[in-house]
Amino acid sequence: MLAPFKINTLELANRMVFGPMAVTAPDAEGRLTDQTVAFFEERARGGVGLVIVGGSVATARGWDESPFRPVLRMDNEEALPGLRRLGEAVHACGVPIIAELTLGFGRMATAIWERPNISASPLEVFIAKDRFPRGIYVPGGKRTPVPDAATAAQIAELSAKTIEAALRMQRAGWDGIELAAHMSYFAASFLSPRTNWRTDMYGGNVANRARLLYEIV
């Protein structure tokens, strides 16, 4: 049986938390590199209380449709040795490390011609370029394609793959995971009635809109 994730929250309360989103420096195939390890190891050595590795994907779909390239892959077994290496480097500095897992990019996804994007509901997103301060990198100034409403089978598949990724991170020796449910990414699209118009068990009341994340947890 796998041991549960453990983080000393009292210790973390007195230390700085560091969670970069786009500095993972993977190679073109999404694999961890020496630069990835060096970056996070240096932060851990500097005294942060927790390293959160963002900019990572938990599913093959997330990799295929990511609007940013490259991103760190946590969706396959080939990634395990490198992830274990990173975890050991950060732990050697006495710092816990957790992974941000992105199920998919939903309304923000890069369109792939052979299949439509999926989200909670068929609603596109317009990102106004002038709404963000200078120096913040966002894919602004564009309107995304209208996605299909994800089927129950598609939701179940992404949920199962994300659970597999979480267990993979546990086997890599990491201390926990964070589910990416922000911006207009796939998981986030279920949470608000403004973006979730579903009438099945994933729509309607708050409990249904949170069902995807609840089931994964």
GUTIBA-912439 format. One line per field, with one value per residue (C-alpha): residue number from 1; x, y, z; residue in one letter. Coordinates in Angstrom, 2 decimals. Example, Ala and Ser with C-alpha at 12.3 -4.5 7.8 and 13.67 -1.06 7.14 Angstrom:
nr c(1	2)
X c(12.30	13.67)
Y c(-4.50	-1.06)
Z c(7.80	7.14)
rest c(A	S)
! end
This chain:
nr c(1	2	3	4	5	6	7	8	9	10	11	12	13	14	15	16	17	18	19	20	21	22	23	24	25	26	27	28	29	30	31	32	33	34	35	36	37	38	39	40	41	42	43	44	45	46	47	48	49	50	51	52	53	54	55	56	57	58	59	60	61	62	63	64	65	66	67	68	69	70	71	72	73	74	75	76	77	78	79	80	81	82	83	84	85	86	87	88	89	90	91	92	93	94	95	96	97	98	99	100	101	102	103	104	105	106	107	108	109	110	111	112	113	114	115	116	117	118	119	120	121	122	123	124	125	126	127	128	129	130	131	132	133	134	135	136	137	138	139	140	141	142	143	144	145	146	147	148	149	150	151	152	153	154	155	156	157	158	159	160	161	162	163	164	165	166	167	168	169	170	171	172	173	174	175	176	177	178	179	180	181	182	183	184	185	186	187	188	189	190	191	192	193	194	195	196	197	198	199	200	201	202	203	204	205	206	207	208	209	210	211	212	213	214	215	216	217)
X c(0.00	1.27	1.97	-0.19	1.22	2.53	3.39	4.18	1.75	2.87	6.39	5.21	3.22	6.46	8.26	7.90	6.05	7.37	5.24	6.51	4.22	6.43	10.03	10.13	12.44	11.52	12.80	10.71	9.10	8.07	10.80	12.61	16.09	19.20	18.03	14.70	16.48	19.00	16.28	14.15	17.12	18.49	15.13	14.93	18.48	17.55	15.07	11.60	9.03	7.42	8.11	5.06	5.95	3.43	3.20	2.68	0.11	-1.55	-3.04	-2.00	-4.83	-3.40	-0.05	-1.58	-3.68	-1.47	-1.36	2.18	5.11	6.88	5.23	6.36	4.71	3.52	1.16	3.37	5.75	8.70	8.63	8.98	12.81	13.28	10.49	11.97	15.34	13.80	11.96	15.14	17.08	14.50	14.10	17.87	17.45	14.78	11.90	8.66	7.60	4.17	2.93	0.28	-1.68	-3.57	-6.29	-6.74	-6.97	-10.66	-11.69	-8.06	-6.80	-4.94	-7.28	-6.29	-7.83	-8.69	-10.74	-12.68	-11.71	-13.89	-15.12	-18.03	-20.20	-19.88	-18.59	-15.52	-13.34	-12.05	-8.81	-8.40	-4.75	-5.02	-6.50	-3.14	-0.17	2.94	5.30	2.65	2.68	-0.83	-2.19	-4.11	-5.84	-7.66	-10.95	-10.74	-12.78	-16.14	-15.51	-17.81	-19.49	-17.45	-19.26	-19.51	-17.07	-14.52	-14.82	-14.34	-11.26	-9.57	-10.43	-8.92	-5.76	-5.32	-5.63	-2.98	-0.71	-1.25	-0.29	2.72	3.88	3.46	5.63	8.16	8.39	6.69	4.67	1.35	-0.50	-2.50	-5.34	-5.29	-8.81	-8.13	-8.37	-10.61	-8.93	-10.95	-11.58	-12.33	-15.07	-17.27	-17.16	-19.18	-22.76	-21.55	-19.46	-21.29	-24.75	-24.96	-28.09	-26.43	-24.67	-21.82	-24.03	-26.62	-26.01	-22.67	-22.13	-22.61	-20.36	-17.62	-18.17	-15.20	-12.68	-14.40	-14.24	-10.53	-9.76)
Y c(0.00	3.50	5.81	8.95	12.33	14.21	17.90	19.68	22.58	24.21	24.45	25.80	28.53	30.15	29.86	31.26	29.23	29.29	28.17	29.10	28.43	28.61	27.97	24.19	24.22	20.76	19.53	19.50	16.20	17.48	15.63	17.06	18.49	19.35	22.97	21.94	20.28	23.12	25.77	24.11	22.84	26.40	27.67	24.88	25.59	29.26	28.49	28.33	26.39	24.53	24.03	23.81	22.64	24.26	24.31	20.54	18.22	15.12	13.73	13.09	15.36	18.14	17.71	17.72	20.83	22.97	26.62	26.82	24.71	22.88	21.88	19.27	15.89	13.86	11.70	8.71	6.27	7.50	10.67	8.83	8.58	12.29	13.28	11.08	12.77	16.23	15.20	13.82	17.00	19.23	16.90	16.92	20.61	19.78	21.15	19.37	19.40	19.09	18.94	21.07	18.70	20.13	17.81	19.71	23.27	23.41	26.68	27.86	24.83	24.97	23.62	20.29	19.72	16.04	16.61	19.45	21.00	20.08	22.05	21.87	23.72	25.04	28.50	30.16	32.73	36.08	37.24	40.98	41.83	45.20	43.77	42.60	44.61	44.73	41.84	39.25	36.50	35.46	34.32	37.59	39.28	36.24	34.38	30.64	28.12	27.09	23.75	20.78	19.98	17.12	13.80	11.85	9.31	12.02	13.47	10.02	9.37	12.66	12.02	8.52	9.72	12.51	10.03	7.89	10.94	11.72	8.17	8.43	11.52	9.64	6.82	9.46	10.39	13.78	15.16	16.03	17.41	20.49	20.29	23.14	24.61	28.20	30.51	28.88	25.49	22.29	21.74	25.43	25.43	23.26	25.44	28.51	28.58	31.21	28.60	25.41	25.07	21.31	19.50	16.18	15.18	17.62	20.69	22.63	22.94	23.57	19.91	18.82	21.57	20.50	16.78	16.37	17.69	15.91	12.55	12.98	13.89)
Z c(0.00	-0.85	2.08	2.28	1.33	4.37	4.68	7.93	7.60	10.85	9.54	6.20	7.90	8.99	5.68	2.18	-0.45	-4.01	-6.96	-10.44	-13.38	-16.46	-15.44	-15.57	-18.64	-19.99	-23.33	-26.51	-25.49	-22.05	-20.18	-17.18	-17.90	-15.89	-15.97	-14.40	-11.51	-11.11	-10.96	-8.30	-6.33	-6.10	-4.81	-2.27	-1.11	-0.71	2.06	0.56	2.56	-0.36	-4.05	-6.29	-9.80	-12.12	-15.88	-15.97	-17.51	-16.08	-19.29	-22.89	-23.97	-21.83	-23.59	-27.06	-26.57	-24.30	-25.41	-24.00	-25.20	-23.86	-20.61	-18.12	-18.65	-15.68	-17.71	-18.55	-16.92	-18.99	-16.90	-13.59	-13.28	-13.93	-11.57	-8.87	-9.43	-9.00	-5.86	-4.32	-5.15	-3.47	-0.47	0.05	0.91	3.49	1.41	0.36	-3.28	-4.86	-8.45	-10.10	-12.34	-15.31	-16.65	-19.89	-21.14	-22.00	-23.61	-23.62	-25.54	-28.81	-31.48	-33.00	-36.41	-35.93	-32.79	-31.15	-27.87	-24.89	-21.92	-19.50	-22.02	-25.61	-24.70	-26.18	-24.42	-25.63	-24.04	-24.41	-24.88	-23.12	-19.90	-18.54	-17.24	-19.38	-18.95	-18.10	-20.71	-21.71	-25.09	-25.39	-28.26	-29.58	-29.41	-28.88	-30.89	-29.45	-27.69	-27.51	-24.21	-22.77	-22.61	-19.38	-20.87	-21.67	-18.17	-16.65	-18.80	-17.84	-14.20	-14.31	-16.06	-13.51	-10.66	-12.37	-12.56	-8.87	-7.92	-10.22	-8.35	-5.09	-6.44	-7.49	-3.81	-4.05	-1.15	-2.76	-5.74	-6.62	-9.15	-11.67	-11.63	-12.64	-15.65	-18.28	-18.16	-18.29	-14.57	-13.98	-16.61	-14.37	-11.27	-12.25	-13.56	-16.02	-17.83	-16.85	-18.44	-18.03	-16.89	-16.03	-12.81	-13.59	-13.78	-11.84	-8.11	-6.42	-5.51	-9.12	-10.50	-8.08	-8.73	-11.11	-8.59	-5.70	-7.51	-8.25	-4.65)
rest c(M	L	A	P	F	K	I	N	T	L	E	L	A	N	R	M	V	F	G	P	M	A	V	T	A	P	D	A	E	G	R	L	T	D	Q	T	V	A	F	F	E	E	R	A	R	G	G	V	G	L	V	I	V	G	G	S	V	A	T	A	R	G	W	D	E	S	P	F	R	P	V	L	R	M	D	N	E	E	A	L	P	G	L	R	R	L	G	E	A	V	H	A	C	G	V	P	I	I	A	E	L	T	L	G	F	G	R	M	A	T	A	I	W	E	R	P	N	I	S	A	S	P	L	E	V	F	I	A	K	D	R	F	P	R	G	I	Y	V	P	G	G	K	R	T	P	V	P	D	A	A	T	A	A	Q	I	A	E	L	S	A	K	T	I	E	A	A	L	R	M	Q	R	A	G	W	D	G	I	E	L	A	A	H	M	S	Y	F	A	A	S	F	L	S	P	R	T	N	W	R	T	D	M	Y	G	G	N	V	A	N	R	A	R	L	L	Y	E	I	V)
! end
